[in-house]
Amino acid sequence: MNPASVLKHIWIMFVLVTCANGLVWRFRARAHIRAQPELAEGYGTLIRGLLFWGNAPWVVMGLGLEIGGVPNILHYFRPRDGNPWVLSFFVSAVVVWALSIQWIFFRGGAEMLLRYPGLFNQPITSPTAVKVCCLAALAGGVVGLLLMFLWDVPVPF
C-alpha cells in the first residue's frame, strides 16, 4: 500500500481505535457489572455515547476524504485554506466538545462517570477532578485547533 493511499484512508484507523476504546471500557466494566448488575444499562449508555460521539468527527473526516475531494489527511492540517469538508471536520469536533462540556458540567456527566468505575485508567474520585481533566483536554484541543489555523503547514501532496 502506498503512502498516499494510507493517508487517504487513515480515518478508518481512527474509527477502529475509538471502537477499541469502547471494547476496553466494556472489558473493564464486566467485573463491576457482575458485582452490580444494575450498572449494566449505564455502562451501555456510556459506551454507546463514546462510540457515537467519539467517532462523529472521524466519520465527517472520512466523508471528506472519500467523497469530498480532500486528497489526504494532511490537508486537515490546513483549515486556513477554507476547504468546506476540512472545516466541517473542525465544526463537528467543536460541537462534540461543546456537548461534552454541557453534559459534564451541567447535566450530571461528571457524577455519572464516577458512578461507573473502571472507565478511567486513573483513580479519579471527585466530580471536580473529572471537570478539571475535561477542561485540560479541552484546552489541549483548542490550542491544537488554533495552531492549525495559524500555522502555514506545507502539504507535500
VMD Tcl script that builds the backbone (N, CA, C; Angstrom):
set m [mol new atoms 471]
animate dup $m
set s [atomselect $m all]
$s set {name element resname resid chain x y z} {
  {N N MET 1 A 0.854 -1.182 0.000}
  {CA C MET 1 A 0.000 0.000 0.000}
  {C C MET 1 A 0.895 1.238 0.000}
  {N N ASN 2 A 0.643 2.162 -0.896}
  {CA C ASN 2 A 1.486 3.355 -0.986}
  {C C ASN 2 A 1.082 4.399 0.057}
  {N N PRO 3 A 2.003 5.308 0.386}
  {CA C PRO 3 A 1.720 6.304 1.439}
  {C C PRO 3 A 0.498 7.174 1.139}
  {N N ALA 4 A 0.277 7.524 -0.111}
  {CA C ALA 4 A -0.877 8.361 -0.449}
  {C C ALA 4 A -2.179 7.646 -0.108}
  {N N SER 5 A -2.233 6.351 -0.374}
  {CA C SER 5 A -3.436 5.571 -0.059}
  {C C SER 5 A -3.651 5.484 1.454}
  {N N VAL 6 A -2.557 5.286 2.178}
  {CA C VAL 6 A -2.657 5.225 3.641}
  {C C VAL 6 A -3.186 6.550 4.174}
  {N N LEU 7 A -2.653 7.666 3.687}
  {CA C LEU 7 A -3.073 8.984 4.164}
  {C C LEU 7 A -4.514 9.296 3.800}
  {N N LYS 8 A -5.020 8.678 2.746}
  {CA C LYS 8 A -6.410 8.918 2.347}
  {C C LYS 8 A -7.395 8.105 3.195}
  {N N HIS 9 A -6.978 6.957 3.667}
  {CA C HIS 9 A -7.902 6.060 4.378}
  {C C HIS 9 A -7.586 5.917 5.864}
  {N N ILE 10 A -6.700 6.735 6.387}
  {CA C ILE 10 A -6.283 6.596 7.785}
  {C C ILE 10 A -7.414 6.899 8.766}
  {N N TRP 11 A -8.420 7.626 8.309}
  {CA C TRP 11 A -9.566 7.910 9.175}
  {C C TRP 11 A -10.202 6.611 9.669}
  {N N ILE 12 A -10.123 5.565 8.872}
  {CA C ILE 12 A -10.687 4.268 9.277}
  {C C ILE 12 A -9.963 3.759 10.525}
  {N N MET 13 A -8.644 3.968 10.584}
  {CA C MET 13 A -7.888 3.569 11.768}
  {C C MET 13 A -8.381 4.335 12.991}
  {N N PHE 14 A -8.681 5.628 12.831}
  {CA C PHE 14 A -9.162 6.421 13.963}
  {C C PHE 14 A -10.501 5.886 14.471}
  {N N VAL 15 A -11.373 5.489 13.556}
  {CA C VAL 15 A -12.649 4.881 13.956}
  {C C VAL 15 A -12.392 3.571 14.691}
  {N N LEU 16 A -11.482 2.764 14.177}
  {CA C LEU 16 A -11.180 1.483 14.822}
  {C C LEU 16 A -10.576 1.673 16.213}
  {N N VAL 17 A -9.734 2.691 16.389}
  {CA C VAL 17 A -9.153 2.961 17.700}
  {C C VAL 17 A -10.243 3.382 18.685}
  {N N THR 18 A -11.178 4.210 18.234}
  {CA C THR 18 A -12.286 4.612 19.103}
  {C C THR 18 A -13.131 3.393 19.475}
  {N N CYS 19 A -13.374 2.516 18.524}
  {CA C CYS 19 A -14.121 1.283 18.815}
  {C C CYS 19 A -13.338 0.388 19.779}
  {N N ALA 20 A -12.024 0.323 19.606}
  {CA C ALA 20 A -11.196 -0.457 20.535}
  {C C ALA 20 A -11.298 0.119 21.947}
  {N N ASN 21 A -11.343 1.449 22.064}
  {CA C ASN 21 A -11.535 2.055 23.388}
  {C C ASN 21 A -12.878 1.644 23.978}
  {N N GLY 22 A -13.905 1.562 23.143}
  {CA C GLY 22 A -15.205 1.084 23.611}
  {C C GLY 22 A -15.121 -0.345 24.124}
  {N N LEU 23 A -14.352 -1.181 23.427}
  {CA C LEU 23 A -14.171 -2.567 23.881}
  {C C LEU 23 A -13.392 -2.617 25.202}
  {N N VAL 24 A -12.413 -1.757 25.346}
  {CA C VAL 24 A -11.666 -1.691 26.611}
  {C C VAL 24 A -12.615 -1.299 27.740}
  {N N TRP 25 A -13.458 -0.288 27.484}
  {CA C TRP 25 A -14.438 0.110 28.502}
  {C C TRP 25 A -15.350 -1.058 28.841}
  {N N ARG 26 A -15.810 -1.778 27.819}
  {CA C ARG 26 A -16.698 -2.933 28.046}
  {C C ARG 26 A -15.975 -3.983 28.880}
  {N N PHE 27 A -14.720 -4.245 28.556}
  {CA C PHE 27 A -13.936 -5.226 29.301}
  {C C PHE 27 A -13.769 -4.795 30.758}
  {N N ARG 28 A -13.428 -3.533 30.984}
  {CA C ARG 28 A -13.256 -3.029 32.348}
  {C C ARG 28 A -14.571 -3.063 33.129}
  {N N ALA 29 A -15.671 -2.904 32.441}
  {CA C ALA 29 A -16.979 -2.853 33.101}
  {C C ALA 29 A -17.464 -4.231 33.537}
  {N N ARG 30 A -16.989 -5.292 32.908}
  {CA C ARG 30 A -17.526 -6.634 33.172}
  {C C ARG 30 A -17.529 -7.005 34.649}
  {N N ALA 31 A -16.423 -6.800 35.330}
  {CA C ALA 31 A -16.350 -7.183 36.750}
  {C C ALA 31 A -17.330 -6.351 37.578}
  {N N HIS 32 A -17.453 -5.082 37.252}
  {CA C HIS 32 A -18.362 -4.210 38.002}
  {C C HIS 32 A -19.826 -4.593 37.743}
  {N N ILE 33 A -20.121 -5.012 36.530}
  {CA C ILE 33 A -21.487 -5.430 36.191}
  {C C ILE 33 A -21.813 -6.757 36.886}
  {N N ARG 34 A -20.835 -7.655 36.968}
  {CA C ARG 34 A -21.072 -8.918 37.692}
  {C C ARG 34 A -21.387 -8.642 39.156}
  {N N ALA 35 A -20.678 -7.683 39.734}
  {CA C ALA 35 A -20.895 -7.355 41.154}
  {C C ALA 35 A -22.190 -6.573 41.362}
  {N N GLN 36 A -22.538 -5.725 40.385}
  {CA C GLN 36 A -23.748 -4.893 40.480}
  {C C GLN 36 A -24.442 -4.875 39.118}
  {N N PRO 37 A -25.289 -5.875 38.832}
  {CA C PRO 37 A -25.926 -5.969 37.516}
  {C C PRO 37 A -26.740 -4.741 37.133}
  {N N GLU 38 A -27.196 -3.978 38.122}
  {CA C GLU 38 A -27.991 -2.784 37.809}
  {C C GLU 38 A -27.166 -1.701 37.097}
  {N N LEU 39 A -25.843 -1.851 37.076}
  {CA C LEU 39 A -24.984 -0.883 36.393}
  {C C LEU 39 A -24.884 -1.144 34.887}
  {N N ALA 40 A -25.347 -2.293 34.428}
  {CA C ALA 40 A -25.171 -2.682 33.027}
  {C C ALA 40 A -25.738 -1.651 32.063}
  {N N GLU 41 A -26.928 -1.168 32.329}
  {CA C GLU 41 A -27.560 -0.211 31.410}
  {C C GLU 41 A -26.746 1.083 31.312}
  {N N GLY 42 A -26.271 1.582 32.440}
  {CA C GLY 42 A -25.479 2.811 32.436}
  {C C GLY 42 A -24.162 2.658 31.703}
  {N N TYR 43 A -23.487 1.517 31.926}
  {CA C TYR 43 A -22.254 1.265 31.171}
  {C C TYR 43 A -22.552 1.237 29.676}
  {N N GLY 44 A -23.637 0.577 29.311}
  {CA C GLY 44 A -24.015 0.520 27.898}
  {C C GLY 44 A -24.249 1.901 27.317}
  {N N THR 45 A -24.925 2.756 28.074}
  {CA C THR 45 A -25.178 4.130 27.624}
  {C C THR 45 A -23.869 4.882 27.414}
  {N N LEU 46 A -22.962 4.763 28.364}
  {CA C LEU 46 A -21.677 5.457 28.255}
  {C C LEU 46 A -20.861 4.941 27.071}
  {N N ILE 47 A -20.855 3.642 26.871}
  {CA C ILE 47 A -20.074 3.065 25.772}
  {C C ILE 47 A -20.682 3.449 24.427}
  {N N ARG 48 A -22.002 3.413 24.316}
  {CA C ARG 48 A -22.641 3.852 23.062}
  {C C ARG 48 A -22.361 5.330 22.798}
  {N N GLY 49 A -22.370 6.135 23.854}
  {CA C GLY 49 A -22.046 7.554 23.702}
  {C C GLY 49 A -20.631 7.752 23.193}
  {N N LEU 50 A -19.681 6.994 23.765}
  {CA C LEU 50 A -18.305 7.064 23.292}
  {C C LEU 50 A -18.222 6.686 21.819}
  {N N LEU 51 A -18.874 5.612 21.447}
  {CA C LEU 51 A -18.790 5.148 20.064}
  {C C LEU 51 A -19.426 6.138 19.093}
  {N N PHE 52 A -20.563 6.710 19.456}
  {CA C PHE 52 A -21.237 7.650 18.553}
  {C C PHE 52 A -20.495 8.981 18.493}
  {N N TRP 53 A -20.351 9.629 19.658}
  {CA C TRP 53 A -19.759 10.971 19.685}
  {C C TRP 53 A -18.260 10.936 19.422}
  {N N GLY 54 A -17.593 9.879 19.853}
  {CA C GLY 54 A -16.160 9.768 19.607}
  {C C GLY 54 A -15.825 9.537 18.150}
  {N N ASN 55 A -16.742 8.921 17.418}
  {CA C ASN 55 A -16.496 8.650 16.000}
  {C C ASN 55 A -17.082 9.707 15.064}
  {N N ALA 56 A -17.961 10.557 15.555}
  {CA C ALA 56 A -18.617 11.538 14.674}
  {C C ALA 56 A -17.611 12.372 13.875}
  {N N PRO 57 A -16.603 12.990 14.501}
  {CA C PRO 57 A -15.656 13.766 13.696}
  {C C PRO 57 A -14.875 12.911 12.690}
  {N N TRP 58 A -14.547 11.670 13.082}
  {CA C TRP 58 A -13.795 10.813 12.154}
  {C C TRP 58 A -14.640 10.435 10.946}
  {N N VAL 59 A -15.930 10.248 11.146}
  {CA C VAL 59 A -16.813 9.946 10.022}
  {C C VAL 59 A -16.920 11.162 9.092}
  {N N VAL 60 A -17.007 12.359 9.676}
  {CA C VAL 60 A -17.022 13.579 8.856}
  {C C VAL 60 A -15.716 13.680 8.066}
  {N N MET 61 A -14.592 13.382 8.723}
  {CA C MET 61 A -13.311 13.389 8.024}
  {C C MET 61 A -13.323 12.358 6.893}
  {N N GLY 62 A -13.813 11.180 7.183}
  {CA C GLY 62 A -13.873 10.123 6.177}
  {C C GLY 62 A -14.716 10.514 4.977}
  {N N LEU 63 A -15.835 11.182 5.215}
  {CA C LEU 63 A -16.659 11.648 4.096}
  {C C LEU 63 A -15.883 12.629 3.229}
  {N N GLY 64 A -15.151 13.529 3.868}
  {CA C GLY 64 A -14.343 14.481 3.114}
  {C C GLY 64 A -13.272 13.793 2.290}
  {N N LEU 65 A -12.642 12.780 2.870}
  {CA C LEU 65 A -11.576 12.077 2.161}
  {C C LEU 65 A -12.113 11.164 1.062}
  {N N GLU 66 A -13.224 10.507 1.329}
  {CA C GLU 66 A -13.733 9.510 0.378}
  {C C GLU 66 A -14.592 10.111 -0.738}
  {N N ILE 67 A -15.408 11.118 -0.416}
  {CA C ILE 67 A -16.298 11.668 -1.452}
  {C C ILE 67 A -16.188 13.183 -1.618}
  {N N GLY 68 A -15.505 13.842 -0.701}
  {CA C GLY 68 A -15.495 15.297 -0.704}
  {C C GLY 68 A -14.332 15.948 -1.403}
  {N N GLY 69 A -13.430 15.167 -1.952}
  {CA C GLY 69 A -12.340 15.766 -2.690}
  {C C GLY 69 A -11.160 16.208 -1.851}
  {N N VAL 70 A -11.110 15.832 -0.574}
  {CA C VAL 70 A -9.920 16.127 0.223}
  {C C VAL 70 A -8.887 15.054 -0.152}
  {N N PRO 71 A -7.735 15.457 -0.704}
  {CA C PRO 71 A -6.783 14.466 -1.230}
  {C C PRO 71 A -6.233 13.500 -0.191}
  {N N ASN 72 A -5.921 13.987 1.011}
  {CA C ASN 72 A -5.407 13.117 2.059}
  {C C ASN 72 A -5.513 13.831 3.396}
  {N N ILE 73 A -5.203 13.112 4.454}
  {CA C ILE 73 A -5.377 13.643 5.809}
  {C C ILE 73 A -4.514 14.871 6.087}
  {N N LEU 74 A -3.408 15.011 5.391}
  {CA C LEU 74 A -2.530 16.154 5.620}
  {C C LEU 74 A -3.243 17.484 5.378}
  {N N HIS 75 A -4.252 17.479 4.528}
  {CA C HIS 75 A -4.999 18.705 4.235}
  {C C HIS 75 A -5.830 19.163 5.437}
  {N N TYR 76 A -6.066 18.268 6.385}
  {CA C TYR 76 A -6.781 18.659 7.607}
  {C C TYR 76 A -5.896 19.498 8.530}
  {N N PHE 77 A -4.602 19.543 8.238}
  {CA C PHE 77 A -3.704 20.428 8.979}
  {C C PHE 77 A -3.708 21.846 8.407}
  {N N ARG 78 A -4.532 22.064 7.376}
  {CA C ARG 78 A -4.607 23.383 6.743}
  {C C ARG 78 A -6.057 23.875 6.662}
  {N N PRO 79 A -6.723 24.021 7.793}
  {CA C PRO 79 A -8.102 24.537 7.733}
  {C C PRO 79 A -8.149 25.966 7.205}
  {N N ARG 80 A -7.036 26.668 7.278}
  {CA C ARG 80 A -6.972 28.041 6.797}
  {C C ARG 80 A -7.247 28.136 5.298}
  {N N ASP 81 A -7.141 27.023 4.562}
  {CA C ASP 81 A -7.427 27.041 3.124}
  {C C ASP 81 A -8.921 27.149 2.829}
  {N N GLY 82 A -9.756 26.878 3.835}
  {CA C GLY 82 A -11.195 27.045 3.674}
  {C C GLY 82 A -11.923 25.897 3.003}
  {N N ASN 83 A -11.288 24.743 2.859}
  {CA C ASN 83 A -11.981 23.591 2.278}
  {C C ASN 83 A -13.195 23.273 3.152}
  {N N PRO 84 A -14.404 23.251 2.559}
  {CA C PRO 84 A -15.604 23.044 3.383}
  {C C PRO 84 A -15.624 21.707 4.111}
  {N N TRP 85 A -15.038 20.660 3.539}
  {CA C TRP 85 A -15.004 19.365 4.213}
  {C C TRP 85 A -14.064 19.401 5.414}
  {N N VAL 86 A -12.938 20.075 5.248}
  {CA C VAL 86 A -11.994 20.215 6.355}
  {C C VAL 86 A -12.634 21.050 7.467}
  {N N LEU 87 A -13.277 22.140 7.087}
  {CA C LEU 87 A -13.938 22.980 8.086}
  {C C LEU 87 A -15.073 22.227 8.772}
  {N N SER 88 A -15.777 21.372 8.031}
  {CA C SER 88 A -16.853 20.567 8.624}
  {C C SER 88 A -16.305 19.634 9.697}
  {N N PHE 89 A -15.128 19.079 9.449}
  {CA C PHE 89 A -14.499 18.239 10.455}
  {C C PHE 89 A -14.262 19.030 11.739}
  {N N PHE 90 A -13.710 20.224 11.604}
  {CA C PHE 90 A -13.425 21.032 12.791}
  {C C PHE 90 A -14.714 21.464 13.485}
  {N N VAL 91 A -15.729 21.792 12.717}
  {CA C VAL 91 A -17.015 22.147 13.320}
  {C C VAL 91 A -17.576 20.956 14.090}
  {N N SER 92 A -17.483 19.759 13.515}
  {CA C SER 92 A -18.009 18.576 14.211}
  {C C SER 92 A -17.245 18.338 15.514}
  {N N ALA 93 A -15.931 18.544 15.506}
  {CA C ALA 93 A -15.150 18.371 16.733}
  {C C ALA 93 A -15.549 19.403 17.779}
  {N N VAL 94 A -15.750 20.641 17.370}
  {CA C VAL 94 A -16.135 21.697 18.316}
  {C C VAL 94 A -17.533 21.421 18.872}
  {N N VAL 95 A -18.425 20.915 18.046}
  {CA C VAL 95 A -19.768 20.557 18.527}
  {C C VAL 95 A -19.668 19.453 19.578}
  {N N VAL 96 A -18.842 18.435 19.322}
  {CA C VAL 96 A -18.661 17.361 20.302}
  {C C VAL 96 A -18.076 17.928 21.596}
  {N N TRP 97 A -17.114 18.833 21.487}
  {CA C TRP 97 A -16.549 19.462 22.682}
  {C C TRP 97 A -17.633 20.207 23.455}
  {N N ALA 98 A -18.422 21.001 22.747}
  {CA C ALA 98 A -19.460 21.803 23.410}
  {C C ALA 98 A -20.482 20.904 24.099}
  {N N LEU 99 A -20.907 19.852 23.421}
  {CA C LEU 99 A -21.866 18.925 24.026}
  {C C LEU 99 A -21.258 18.205 25.227}
  {N N SER 100 A -19.977 17.885 25.140}
  {CA C SER 100 A -19.297 17.232 26.260}
  {C C SER 100 A -19.239 18.156 27.473}
  {N N ILE 101 A -18.892 19.406 27.242}
  {CA C ILE 101 A -18.835 20.383 28.344}
  {C C ILE 101 A -20.213 20.533 28.971}
  {N N GLN 102 A -21.235 20.651 28.126}
  {CA C GLN 102 A -22.604 20.786 28.648}
  {C C GLN 102 A -22.966 19.568 29.497}
  {N N TRP 103 A -22.673 18.375 29.006}
  {CA C TRP 103 A -23.034 17.152 29.714}
  {C C TRP 103 A -22.248 17.023 31.024}
  {N N ILE 104 A -20.944 17.218 30.957}
  {CA C ILE 104 A -20.107 17.033 32.155}
  {C C ILE 104 A -20.384 18.084 33.213}
  {N N PHE 105 A -20.574 19.344 32.806}
  {CA C PHE 105 A -20.703 20.426 33.778}
  {C C PHE 105 A -22.142 20.705 34.209}
  {N N PHE 106 A -23.102 20.513 33.313}
  {CA C PHE 106 A -24.459 20.987 33.595}
  {C C PHE 106 A -25.527 19.901 33.586}
  {N N ARG 107 A -25.181 18.684 33.174}
  {CA C ARG 107 A -26.195 17.638 33.101}
  {C C ARG 107 A -25.794 16.386 33.878}
  {N N GLY 108 A -24.863 16.533 34.825}
  {CA C GLY 108 A -24.508 15.422 35.699}
  {C C GLY 108 A -23.554 14.409 35.110}
  {N N GLY 109 A -22.894 14.729 34.005}
  {CA C GLY 109 A -21.988 13.773 33.376}
  {C C GLY 109 A -20.796 13.397 34.242}
  {N N ALA 110 A -20.239 14.385 34.944}
  {CA C ALA 110 A -19.082 14.084 35.807}
  {C C ALA 110 A -19.480 13.086 36.886}
  {N N GLU 111 A -20.638 13.309 37.478}
  {CA C GLU 111 A -21.123 12.403 38.523}
  {C C GLU 111 A -21.451 11.019 37.946}
  {N N MET 112 A -22.007 10.992 36.743}
  {CA C MET 112 A -22.331 9.704 36.124}
  {C C MET 112 A -21.056 8.907 35.851}
  {N N LEU 113 A -20.038 9.569 35.338}
  {CA C LEU 113 A -18.786 8.863 35.064}
  {C C LEU 113 A -18.210 8.232 36.330}
  {N N LEU 114 A -18.380 8.907 37.452}
  {CA C LEU 114 A -17.860 8.372 38.718}
  {C C LEU 114 A -18.698 7.211 39.245}
  {N N ARG 115 A -19.981 7.159 38.863}
  {CA C ARG 115 A -20.844 6.048 39.308}
  {C C ARG 115 A -20.507 4.743 38.595}
  {N N TYR 116 A -19.722 4.832 37.527}
  {CA C TYR 116 A -19.389 3.652 36.731}
  {C C TYR 116 A -17.878 3.457 36.735}
  {N N PRO 117 A -17.366 2.791 37.772}
  {CA C PRO 117 A -15.918 2.641 37.923}
  {C C PRO 117 A -15.309 1.812 36.795}
  {N N GLY 118 A -14.026 2.064 36.573}
  {CA C GLY 118 A -13.289 1.293 35.580}
  {C C GLY 118 A -13.141 1.995 34.249}
  {N N LEU 119 A -13.880 3.067 34.024}
  {CA C LEU 119 A -13.779 3.744 32.738}
  {C C LEU 119 A -12.512 4.587 32.654}
  {N N PHE 120 A -12.123 5.150 33.770}
  {CA C PHE 120 A -10.878 5.910 33.810}
  {C C PHE 120 A -9.731 4.972 34.125}
  {N N ASN 121 A -8.582 5.284 33.598}
  {CA C ASN 121 A -7.394 4.481 33.872}
  {C C ASN 121 A -6.666 4.996 35.114}
  {N N GLN 122 A -7.182 6.056 35.695}
  {CA C GLN 122 A -6.612 6.672 36.881}
  {C C GLN 122 A -7.689 6.697 37.974}
  {N N PRO 123 A -7.256 6.749 39.230}
  {CA C PRO 123 A -8.236 6.790 40.328}
  {C C PRO 123 A -8.810 8.203 40.512}
  {N N ILE 124 A -9.791 8.545 39.718}
  {CA C ILE 124 A -10.456 9.842 39.841}
  {C C ILE 124 A -11.677 9.633 40.720}
  {N N THR 125 A -11.803 10.452 41.788}
  {CA C THR 125 A -12.846 10.185 42.774}
  {C C THR 125 A -13.810 11.344 43.001}
  {N N SER 126 A -13.593 12.481 42.348}
  {CA C SER 126 A -14.496 13.607 42.597}
  {C C SER 126 A -14.959 14.220 41.278}
  {N N PRO 127 A -16.192 14.750 41.270}
  {CA C PRO 127 A -16.678 15.429 40.067}
  {C C PRO 127 A -15.773 16.595 39.665}
  {N N THR 128 A -15.192 17.260 40.649}
  {CA C THR 128 A -14.294 18.375 40.336}
  {C C THR 128 A -13.082 17.886 39.556}
  {N N ALA 129 A -12.538 16.738 39.928}
  {CA C ALA 129 A -11.387 16.183 39.205}
  {C C ALA 129 A -11.764 15.825 37.774}
  {N N VAL 130 A -12.959 15.271 37.581}
  {CA C VAL 130 A -13.425 14.956 36.229}
  {C C VAL 130 A -13.516 16.241 35.415}
  {N N LYS 131 A -14.060 17.276 36.020}
  {CA C LYS 131 A -14.220 18.556 35.313}
  {C C LYS 131 A -12.877 19.178 34.978}
  {N N VAL 132 A -11.919 19.089 35.898}
  {CA C VAL 132 A -10.581 19.625 35.632}
  {C C VAL 132 A -9.921 18.861 34.488}
  {N N CYS 133 A -10.042 17.540 34.496}
  {CA C CYS 133 A -9.498 16.729 33.395}
  {C C CYS 133 A -10.152 17.101 32.072}
  {N N CYS 134 A -11.445 17.294 32.107}
  {CA C CYS 134 A -12.180 17.688 30.900}
  {C C CYS 134 A -11.673 19.026 30.380}
  {N N LEU 135 A -11.501 19.986 31.273}
  {CA C LEU 135 A -11.010 21.304 30.868}
  {C C LEU 135 A -9.579 21.233 30.333}
  {N N ALA 136 A -8.747 20.394 30.937}
  {CA C ALA 136 A -7.367 20.243 30.459}
  {C C ALA 136 A -7.350 19.650 29.048}
  {N N ALA 137 A -8.175 18.629 28.819}
  {CA C ALA 137 A -8.258 18.030 27.489}
  {C C ALA 137 A -8.796 19.038 26.474}
  {N N LEU 138 A -9.807 19.788 26.884}
  {CA C LEU 138 A -10.368 20.806 26.002}
  {C C LEU 138 A -9.324 21.870 25.669}
  {N N ALA 139 A -8.562 22.300 26.668}
  {CA C ALA 139 A -7.530 23.311 26.432}
  {C C ALA 139 A -6.503 22.809 25.417}
  {N N GLY 140 A -6.091 21.554 25.544}
  {CA C GLY 140 A -5.157 20.974 24.574}
  {C C GLY 140 A -5.747 20.950 23.171}
  {N N GLY 141 A -7.010 20.584 23.072}
  {CA C GLY 141 A -7.675 20.566 21.772}
  {C C GLY 141 A -7.794 21.949 21.161}
  {N N VAL 142 A -8.137 22.930 21.983}
  {CA C VAL 142 A -8.277 24.306 21.487}
  {C C VAL 142 A -6.924 24.834 21.015}
  {N N VAL 143 A -5.865 24.567 21.767}
  {CA C VAL 143 A -4.527 25.003 21.349}
  {C C VAL 143 A -4.165 24.354 20.010}
  {N N GLY 144 A -4.403 23.060 19.884}
  {CA C GLY 144 A -4.129 22.367 18.621}
  {C C GLY 144 A -4.933 22.947 17.468}
  {N N LEU 145 A -6.187 23.212 17.700}
  {CA C LEU 145 A -7.043 23.785 16.664}
  {C C LEU 145 A -6.528 25.168 16.240}
  {N N LEU 146 A -6.206 26.000 17.208}
  {CA C LEU 146 A -5.692 27.336 16.894}
  {C C LEU 146 A -4.378 27.266 16.120}
  {N N LEU 147 A -3.494 26.369 16.520}
  {CA C LEU 147 A -2.225 26.238 15.814}
  {C C LEU 147 A -2.439 25.828 14.359}
  {N N MET 148 A -3.386 24.945 14.125}
  {CA C MET 148 A -3.642 24.529 12.744}
  {C C MET 148 A -4.180 25.674 11.891}
  {N N PHE 149 A -4.966 26.550 12.503}
  {CA C PHE 149 A -5.460 27.700 11.757}
  {C C PHE 149 A -4.373 28.755 11.548}
  {N N LEU 150 A -3.448 28.865 12.490}
  {CA C LEU 150 A -2.448 29.928 12.435}
  {C C LEU 150 A -1.175 29.546 11.675}
  {N N TRP 151 A -0.762 28.294 11.790}
  {CA C TRP 151 A 0.473 27.876 11.121}
  {C C TRP 151 A 0.210 27.582 9.658}
  {N N ASP 152 A 1.166 27.919 8.838}
  {CA C ASP 152 A 1.078 27.625 7.413}
  {C C ASP 152 A 1.807 26.293 7.154}
  {N N VAL 153 A 1.114 25.208 7.453}
  {CA C VAL 153 A 1.697 23.878 7.345}
  {C C VAL 153 A 1.779 23.486 5.861}
  {N N PRO 154 A 2.986 23.168 5.368}
  {CA C PRO 154 A 3.084 22.756 3.969}
  {C C PRO 154 A 2.523 21.338 3.795}
  {N N VAL 155 A 1.810 21.133 2.717}
  {CA C VAL 155 A 1.264 19.813 2.390}
  {C C VAL 155 A 1.986 19.324 1.152}
  {N N PRO 156 A 2.764 18.231 1.284}
  {CA C PRO 156 A 3.595 17.776 0.156}
  {C C PRO 156 A 2.807 17.268 -1.041}
  {N N PHE 157 A 1.613 16.712 -0.803}
  {CA C PHE 157 A 0.804 16.209 -1.927}
  {C C PHE 157 A -0.635 16.138 -1.545}
}
mol reanalyze $m
mol bondsrecalc $m
mol representation Tube
mol addrep $m
